[in-house]
Amino acid sequence: MFIRDILGGEQPSISFEFFPPKKESGLEELYSHAAELSKLPSNFFTVTYGAGGTTRGLTEKVVDHFQTELSKPSIPHLTCVGNSRDELKEIISGFKTKGIDNILALRGDPPKGSFDFEPHPDGFVNASGLVSLIKEVDDFSVGVAGYPEGHPETPNKLADMEHLKTKVDAGADFIITQLFFDNHDFLDFRDRCRLVGINVPILAGIMPALSFKGVQRMCGLCGAKIPAKLLEKLMNANEEDIPKIGIEWAIQQSNNLIANGVEGLHLYTLNKSRATTDILEGLIL
Ligand code: FAD
């Protein structure tokens, strides 16, 4: 099943993102949360790909489990880190033979402690090359990443939009955004996409703040800002009240996006079922 065929309906799509555990022993817990979440109305799941391909085997394993045991169309993320074009070709062909029809194509991040992305000498410098390769190998529905607040490495936001357009023109069917907490950033990003001729569905990345330290760490990594109104609530709360605040914020954010015609909500589950369940229960669809 191609994700491109289920996007663009009257209702926004709902998708859930998971990350593979560091070790096989963590799979059982992940599968139990995912099984709970598979009972909720959603269109597809995605599974991240560890930096440097560290979790590749587990990414494929988790996607396979979600598709066969939970009957949920699932998308592996794939990055350019550490692989040549030929190796990537092999990985992509392998996905097809395992019944995977969809891929989220990413460049990946620089190694820990470094600011510069280091492409494989025979690999890709950015994600658009990977999108073209995927389309060359077989028929996949391909998603790419978008950044409502701009990608942290690109101070020039106009250039960032041009790079996103190149990725989409290479054959991407949809965009999933980085997490953000201020809907103005998303709505303005969507308008700017349409102005430069990016017309594929844009799915909004929503992550609830479940701990103050956790949200600070995530925002530090991806460059998203915490708006003053949310920051004030988080700073003045006891740690045990933070999840309630984070979930309420995510619900309000999601309902406002729905009212503004968002094409999809992509929930970063953090591999837990409770918060995502609460958010879905609060949606006015
Ligand atoms: P690109 O689109 O290649 O962009 C990277 C930078 O290069 C941008 O600044 C862009 O403006 C610039 N650029 C692009 N093309 C050109 C060009 N032609 N000339 C000059 N500059 C150019 N990381 C993981 O390791 N594993 C994951 O599973 C993962 N999942 C993610 C899921 C989502 C929804 C998102 C939003 C991010 C995810 N990431 C993941 C993080 C991602 O790998 C990083 O944000 C990475 O820094 C950029 O990846 P990209 O695919 O957006 O890169």
Boltz pocket constraint, residues with backbone or C-beta under 6 A from the ligand:
constraints:
  - pocket:
      binder: B
      contacts: [[A, 47], [A, 48], [A, 49], [A, 50], [A, 51], [A, 52], [A, 77], [A, 78], [A, 79], [A, 105], [A, 106], [A, 107], [A, 108], [A, 109], [A, 110], [A, 125], [A, 126], [A, 127], [A, 128], [A, 144], [A, 145], [A, 146], [A, 151], [A, 152], [A, 153], [A, 154], [A, 159], [A, 160], [A, 163], [A, 166], [A, 167], [A, 176], [A, 177], [A, 178], [A, 179], [A, 205]]
      max_distance: 6.0
